[in-house]
């Protein structure tokens, strides 16, 4: 069993209305990462990725690019203890 980790991420830039959440969900599921993603009122996107350390780190790196129409200006990630996320969903 690979060591699980959790990353709590905030993404700034043009990341709403550009399929950022849907692309994040699909990419995370393909990577075998659990968690969630949602839009924030201030225009940022918040996400939690939980799973094998290497897969979670690759998702954090992926956030710097995001969906094809996104224009990411900043990604802040904090690594935390896993909380047992199961599956990946878009939250509203």
N, C-alpha and C positions, 0 to 999 in steps of 0.2 A: 504494500500500500504506500503510495507516494504521500509525502507530507503535504497537508492542505494549508492554504493560506487565504487571506481575505484582503482585498484592496478596496478602499472607499475613495471614489474618484469624482472630481468636479472638473467639467470641461467648459471652457469659455470660448467665445467667438461666435461665428454664424453656425449654430448647431441645433437650432430649432426650425422646423418647417423644411428640413432638407433630408428627411428619412434617417436621421442620425440614430434615433432610438431603435427603429426596426432593423437597421443594418447592424447595430450593436448586438441586438438580441440574436440575430441569425449567426453572426460571427462567433459569439460566445457559445451558442449551442453547438456549432461545428467544432469548437475547440474543447468541448466537454467541460465548460465552465458554468457554474450555477450563479444565481444572483438576480439583479433587477436593474432597470434603467428608467429614469423619469425626467421630464422637463421641470425646471424651477421657474418661479415667477420672475426672477431677475435675468432670465435669458440663458442661463447656464443649463447644462445637463448634469445630473447626478447619477452615478452608477455604483453598484457593488458587484465585485467579481469574487467568487469563491471556488477554489478547486486546487489542483496540483500547482505547486509554486511556479513552475515554468510556464504553464498555460495562463495563469493569472498575470504574470509579468508580461507575456506577449499581448494580452488584452489591454493592459495599461499602455504599452507601446502603440498598439493599434489605435487607441483613442487620439493620438496626436494627428492621425490622418482622418479617421472616421469615414463617413459616407462620402461618395464622390462629390456631392454638392456642398459639403461642409467646408468651412474655413476656420480651422481651429487656431486660436491665439494662445491658449494656455491649458495645461493639464496639471492638476494638483492631485497627488495620490498619497494616501496614508495606509500603511499596512497594519492590519489588526488581527486578532485571534478569530478563527472561523466561528460562525454562529449557526452552522448547519443549514445553509440555504439549499434548496432542492429544486432544480429546474431553473429556467431563466424567463423572466416576464417583463413586460412593459407596465409600469405603474402609472396611474393617473392621479 
